[in-house]
Amino acid sequence: MTIRAAREQEGGGMTDWWSELENELLSCVEEIGLATPAEVGRRLGFSETSAASLLAILVREGKVRMCLVQAASRTPGESKAGSAERA
């Protein structure tokens, strides 16, 4: 087997791997509906960070939408001034 053929074969395996992973991610998001990257990661056995990175690829490709983001320095419900927001 030539080096070129080996590389093409490796590339094909990577494509298959990504297609499988992409299908799992899309199926999970469709099943859950609205979900956080942490929830998607939990269901698929990934960390929140890994799930967010993989989902970002799908966002860039237009296959999913990201609806919410939060500053990492704040806790849920905390306003810019640092006091809890009241509903």
QUIPE-V713874 format. One record per pair of residues at least 24 apart in sequence whose ideal C-beta (glycine too) atoms are under 7 Angstrom apart, sorted by the first residue. I is the first residue (numbers start at 1). GAP is how many residues later the second one is. D is the distance in Angstrom with one decimal. If there is no record, write none. Layout:
# QUIPE-V713874
<<I | GAP | D> <I | GAP | D>>
This chain:
# QUIPE-V713874
<<21 | 33 | 7.0> <22 | 36 | 6.9> <25 | 29 | 5.9> <25 | 30 | 6.8> <25 | 33 | 6.3> <26 | 37 | 6.5> <29 | 35 | 5.7>>
